[in-house]
Each structure stands twice: as structure tokens, then as C-alpha cells.
Amino acid sequence: MYANIIVDISHEQLDRTFQYRVPKDMENILEVGSQVVIPFGKGNRRITGYVIELTEKAEFDENRIKEICSIEQQAVAVESQMIRLAAWIRHQYGSTMIQALKTVMPVKEKVKSVEKTFYHLEVSKTQAEAILEEARRKHFSARVRFLEALLEEEILSREIAVKQLHITAATIHPLIELGIIREEKEIAYRGGMQKYDSEHKKISLHERQKQIVNDICRRYDSEDFKPCLIHGITGSGKTEVYMEIMEHVIAKGKSVIVLIPEIALTYQTVMRFYKRFGNRVSLVNSRLSAGEKYDQFMRAKRGEIDIMIGPRSALFTPFSNLGLIVIDEEHENAYKSEYMPRYHARETAIERMKISGGMVIMGSATPSMEAYFRAQTGEYRLYQMDRRASKGSELSAVHVIDLREELKNGNKSIFSRTLHEMICERLSKKEQVILFLNRRGYSGFVSCRQCGKPIGCPHCDVSLTAHRNGRLVCHYCGYQIPMPKVCPSCHSPYIAGFGLGTQKVETLAAAAFPGARILRMDMDTTSKKGSHEEILSRFAAGEADILVGTQMIVKGHDFKNVTLVGILAADMSLYAGDYKSSEKTFQLLTQAAGRAGRGEKHGDVVIQTYTPEHYSIQMAQRQDYEGFYKQEMMYRKMLKYPPAGFLLQLLLTSPYEEKAKNLINEYAALIQKQYNGMIDTIGPVDAPISKIKDTYRKLLYMKSNRMEWLIEAKDLIETKFQEDTLGRSASIQFDFN
């Protein structure tokens, strides 16, 4: 048996592995992630390395392969844990080991730490004043400036000494040698927040919050680490519950990772953690540079912080004593990686805690179907919170407006009469309004303005997508038809693709409500660093009456003066050509509805739709998650979609169309032959965008009621692809569920 070993964990060196022979007595105990001592280089000096792969295949002349000296038996290094996690990701989601390692290893690239130098007075004030007097007598003007500043400040940074006081090394060094001042260096961390002292203000929890905290902490202490799902309505106080449990875990000497979707990583949210835990908290997000991110991860590795807050990538913070991972807004799409390996943060967090020994707590007002299904089957422990935390704060009244009726009555505006009246009323009362444009998953669906029905696939229960060639195509089975002239259901000529942007909404709102101060929040207005916070804090400070935006405005924000939320085009995400479209629509509408009436004032929500009878819209109106879950599960079971079954997508790309077609047909035939009756194949079909940069893209879907069969099928295709000579001019990617 042979082991492939990496000796230097830095971004540039991860591709470089060295092969060693595994001694017979180690064969049963050596595993991926093991820290080993190996003879290295011509002098065979002993160095430490990490096993990333075990194989029976020698990659060099067997006589030249050296043998591993020993396994490091001391406490498992955090690097070993991360390598084990990378191996799991590689097996579970399909990628190379190097891709998986680059995902989990915190060092994205070698970035030198920045050091700051400070000068301290080492003598008493009286002595310093005497030395200053002597310097004045001898006209040592630079020394005079330096000592005067030190007497005033006691500690002085090198930056101020050099740039503002114009002090040189010739002045500083003699004072250090005489013991008058002391030079001290400290690593200056980039990124993170400015320093805060915790206020340690404990919020008094209501009865249900206390019950959940006590039960989870008791189970944590007895090492009952089953994952927990907290299903709490918007505003029920889930964050307070997280913080109480985090405090309990930190008191035991453990660290915590808090995952928040990037879109909800607002100053407002993060400050709640800083106020509670002070400077033992750090933050990573996509706006940090490589150097800033590196510094924050190094602080975690050195044990200088207890809590890391961030999006999906914060999951790989190198805490050596990790005890808890909190996943807030668990249902969010952002927890699924869009790049290889296409891992899901929920499953990966659970695996990381299995390796390091600890618990995962998930929370959402609208849990994903997968998480709720696992809670129902007992794989997760379920906690319910069904009332708002603050007194006098009740769920908003939700009004559903049928846009077909508005059209019949001659209203062609994007604002229904009800919404228009309510906005005018709020503006007169100096209350605030959020206008939410549901654009998520918008992919060119075509629907009828008269009857509201989209044009769907007769085979897949998803809507067809408009392509530029004037045809409507199903992205699951390849069914296609030319763009119809009239609606197939009611024969109305009012049939078109749906397109409405935030800029257009802003313009129309300005015309409809002259005098109203309007802020827009979308990808264009938040591209600059800090612009997110700036827009939200301006709105929170009352500098605008109406906030217009896409889903980024409905994530976890808490505006006390917002008493009306208008949801424009609620059906947009309903017809996204995706089996999860009803679930995403229900989640978005429920989350958006939760933004109104967060203070003591009553809130209203207006949902504008062409399909008010759709169960996801009706259940969102009632904020009835249970009802939605039961209805949606019926469809999922009928069609064997997750979580009732498992789904694997294979994407094959090649610059040669015929080659791509032949390869994917070959893999489809292979799976049908090997897994007849165990795995259903759908396709192959062209990808939604069938050609990008002269590369052809083909899809094959595989459905099964057992995940392990799909993982086996993935392994089989990977092996076949590596053996295939054709494979050199093609690539494959896997995506589960």
C-alpha cells in the first residue's frame, strides 16, 4: 500500500504530492488525514506531512519509493481534521482531492502578515522629564519631539513617530539601548471589525426560548450531538436562543462558527453578536481581500477568537477546539456551492462536527424541505417557536391581490389599487414601505396575462423556458415547442415573457408617489464595499420612505417603522423551471411578509399575483409552513424528487459536440445497465445554455430512492471517464439534489 502525502499546506503546494510506502504494521491504522513523519530529500531529513490518499498503485519505480517513518500520535491537528473533511467532500460530491483540499484549507494564498511596531516609556515620568530637559539643553530637537509625544501618550506607534514626528532610527535606537524606551511588535490583523467591548446585556428570554436553550444545553453536556432544527416564525427570537447556547459552549472552552447567508450578513445582524461577545468575535465575508481573510483565519487558529461569523466559506475556519456550528436561515440557496465540489454547507457542517465532536444547530422560519423531512423522520431534533419575541409585535395581515382582476378593471399599473392606497396612507403617517421584487430564479418563463397560467412541460411539472431561437424548452427532459401566438389554456393573445427590474420599479414608484424619498437596493447599487450597510442604515435612520429591492432586502433585517411590504410579481419564482420553485416562492413570500410590523405598529403585506389559487401563495398568506410542507411532499413523493428521493445531475462539457453526445449517451447506457430498477435516468438533454465559449454542454439526470446508489454511480462514471481516451477533451461535473 502507498500513501500520497502533502508536506506544505499552502495554496501553491497543495498540488504537489509525494508518494511513500506504507509499512505493513501501519496498514490498518493509517488513514486519510493522518499526520506522519517521513524521510525527505537527498539527506532524508525527517519532516511532517499529511496523508491525502491511500492507493495500491505505485506512481514511480517501486525501488525508489521511501517508507513512512512513523505516525504522529499526539492530539489530532486541525489540519488532519480538514483533510478528512476534504476526503469526505470528494467522495460525497465528486471532485478531485486537490479541488476538495483547496475548498477546505483556509490558506487561499500565501499572504505575509503585517506587523505593527509600538514604543513604550520604560522609565518613570520624573526620569523621562529629566532626560527631556537634558535633550532640550543639548538641542536634540528630534529626541525632544519624540519624548514629548511619549510623555503625553505613553505608547506611540512607529507610524506616528516616523510620518508625523519625522523621527528616524538614529533617534530611536540609542534610547532603546539606554533602556529609556521599549520597542514592541504585534501582528496587525486585516479585516474583521473595529474593537468592541461586549455589553453583556442579557435579554430576558420568554418561556419557549428558555425551554429550548435548557434542553439543547443539557443534551450538549451529555454529548448527545444529534443535529437540531429550530423552526421559529419570523421575529420569534431565534438569534437570542443561538447566543445563549453559544455562551454555554464557549464557557466549556470550545469555539463556535455562525453561518449566515452572505446577503443577510449585515452590520445590524453582526453587531448583535459583537455587543454580546465583544472582541472574541471575528467576521469573514466575500468583500474581504485574501490577506484580510487569511488574517482572520490565523486568529482563529491561534485561539485569539472564540466565534467566527460568515457565509458558507466560514465553515472551514481552522478552530482546533470547535464545539458548535450554527446555521441561520438554513433554507437559503447560498449554502450550496456553485463551483466544484458542489457541497452543501448543511451536510458538510454535520460531517465536520462528527469529526471534531460537537453539535450543529439550524434555524429558519421556512426550513428547507430536506431539513424538515429529516426532522420528521427523527434524524434531526425539532424545536418549534410559534410566537414573536417582542410584546405587541404580531404577525402582519397578508392581502393577496389577483392581478388578472386588476387588468379586467383597466388597471395596467404595477401597483394594484389596494397597494397604491396603502402606500399613500403609510406616507401620510410618516411610516416606511418596502417594495420587494421577486426576481429569484427568473429564467424567461412565459405566462398569460389573462388567465395567469404559465406554459408548462407536460412531462415534468415545471415551466418551459424561452430560448433566443423562439422556442420554449424544458430543462429536465428536453421537450420543446415553438413560441405560441395565443395561450393554450384560454386562447388569449396576452401572452409574453415576464420582465420587470428594480430600476423600472423605482422610476414607476417615483411617478406614482411624488415627494416620496426612494432608495433602491440591488446588485448595481451594492457593488461598492460598504454600500450594503450604507443603504440599510440610511433607511433605518428614516432618510427614505420607500425601499425598493430584490431578495437582499428581505433577509433578517429589522426595521421598526416598516408597516407595509408590497410584493410585486409574486409568481416570478414560481415558474423557474426548477422542481424547488414552489418551495422557493413560499420561503421568499413568508420571509418578505416577516419584514412588516416588527415594532409595536401593526403591519400589512400585499402579495400581487396572477395565480392566487396556487398553494404556495395561499400558505404564505396564512404563514402556514406545516400546510405547505404536506402539500409539497405529495408532489415530491409522486415524482421521486428530494427529499422523497435523491437526484444527481451530470454535466458533461466538450469543445466537440459529437464527442460530448457520444460520451453522455455511453454513460446513460452504462447506468441503465448496471443499476436497472435502482436508478432512473432522465435525458441526456442539452443544458439550459447548451454552448458557452465554443464548449458544448450536455446533461444527464439520475433519480433513486437511495443516495448511496447515486454515489456509486458517480464513482463508476468518474472511473470510466478517467480511463476514457476521449475524456482528454471533455470534463464532467456532478451536482446532487
Order of alpha helices (4+ residues) and beta strands (2+ residues): beta-beta-beta-beta-beta-alpha-alpha-beta-alpha-alpha-beta-alpha-alpha-beta-alpha-beta-alpha-beta-alpha-beta-alpha-beta-beta-alpha-beta-alpha-beta-beta-alpha-alpha-beta-beta-beta-beta-beta-beta-alpha-beta-alpha-beta-beta-alpha-beta-alpha-alpha-beta-alpha-beta-beta-alpha-beta
